[in-house]
């Protein structure tokens, strides 16, 4: 699925993001039942929004999410929705997380990925302008 272009009514796309986010003060709280519940929350949000998880790695103090989305969703929306929903649900379920001022830091890392390099795109555009 992650290697295929998605064809929709008025768009063809292959959009991949690598997103990393951490608990407040990089606390190692994403373990045991918190880890399992966070994984369920992320999978639920992804399914609800018709995205696709390419790879998910939840470490004790950070989350790596490699995700395929659509052209209508910004990477900041992906992180905002996942962090917001998971914070709300995890803090309701696990009392020790309620003692933290907030579950997630405001900082998030974003990177794009794909099959085409910057050089290939540049060469393609240059060929088009000669026509």
C-alpha positions in Angstrom: 0.0 0.0 0.0 2.7 2.5 0.9 4.4 2.2 -2.5 1.3 2.7 -4.6 0.0 6.0 -5.8 -3.6 6.7 -4.6 -6.0 7.7 -7.3 -8.9 9.8 -6.3 -11.6 11.7 -8.2 -9.4 14.8 -8.8 -6.0 13.9 -7.4 -3.3 11.3 -7.6 -0.9 11.3 -4.6 1.7 9.4 -2.7 2.3 11.5 0.5 4.5 10.1 3.3 5.5 11.8 6.5 7.9 10.8 9.3 6.6 12.4 12.5 8.3 12.3 15.9 6.8 13.5 19.1 7.7 13.1 22.8 6.1 13.2 26.2 6.6 16.4 28.3 10.2 16.6 29.5 11.0 13.4 27.6 9.6 11.3 30.5 9.7 7.5 29.9 6.0 7.0 30.4 5.1 5.2 27.1 5.6 1.7 28.6 3.4 -1.3 29.5 -0.4 -0.6 29.3 0.2 3.1 28.3 2.2 1.9 25.3 -0.5 -0.6 24.3 -3.3 2.0 24.7 -1.4 4.7 22.8 -0.9 2.2 19.9 -4.7 1.6 19.9 -5.5 5.3 19.9 -3.1 6.1 17.1 -4.5 3.2 15.0 -8.1 4.4 15.7 -7.3 8.0 14.6 -5.5 6.7 11.5 -8.4 4.5 10.5 -10.9 7.2 11.2 -9.1 9.6 8.8 -8.4 7.0 6.1 -4.6 7.3 6.5 -2.2 4.4 6.5 0.6 3.5 9.0 3.7 2.5 7.2 5.6 2.0 10.4 4.9 2.9 14.1 7.5 2.6 16.8 6.6 3.7 20.3 9.7 4.1 22.6 9.4 4.8 26.3 10.2 8.5 25.7 9.1 9.2 22.1 7.0 8.1 19.2 8.1 7.5 15.5 5.2 7.5 13.1 5.8 6.9 9.4 2.4 7.6 7.8 0.8 7.9 4.4 -1.9 10.6 4.3 -3.8 12.6 1.6 -3.3 16.0 0.1 -6.1 17.5 2.2 -4.3 16.8 5.5 -1.3 18.8 6.7 1.4 17.0 8.7 0.7 19.4 11.6 -2.9 18.2 11.5 -1.8 14.6 11.8 0.3 15.3 14.9 -2.3 17.7 16.4 -5.1 15.2 16.0 -3.1 12.2 17.3 -1.5 14.1 20.2 -4.8 15.7 21.2 -6.9 12.6 21.2 -4.3 10.3 22.8 -3.6 12.9 25.6 -7.2 13.2 26.4 -7.9 9.4 26.5 -4.6 8.3 28.2 -4.9 11.0 30.9 -8.4 9.8 31.7 -7.4 6.2 31.9 -4.0 6.5 33.7 -3.8 8.5 36.9 -0.1 8.9 36.9 -0.3 10.8 33.5 -2.7 13.3 35.1 0.1 14.5 37.4 2.0 15.7 34.4 1.3 19.3 33.3 0.6 17.9 29.8 1.3 14.6 28.2 3.0 15.8 25.0 5.5 18.6 24.4 4.5 21.3 21.9 7.5 20.4 19.7 7.1 17.9 16.9 9.6 16.7 14.2 8.3 16.5 10.6 10.0 15.0 7.5 8.7 14.1 4.1 9.6 10.9 2.2 9.0 9.5 -1.2 10.5 7.8 -4.2 11.6 11.0 -6.1 14.7 13.0 -5.1 15.0 16.8 -5.4 17.4 16.3 -8.3 14.9 14.3 -10.3 12.1 16.8 -9.7 14.5 19.7 -10.7 15.5 17.9 -13.9 11.9 17.1 -14.8 10.8 20.8 -14.4 13.8 21.9 -16.4 12.9 19.6 -19.3 9.3 20.9 -19.2 10.4 24.5 -19.5 12.4 23.7 -22.7 9.3 22.4 -24.5 
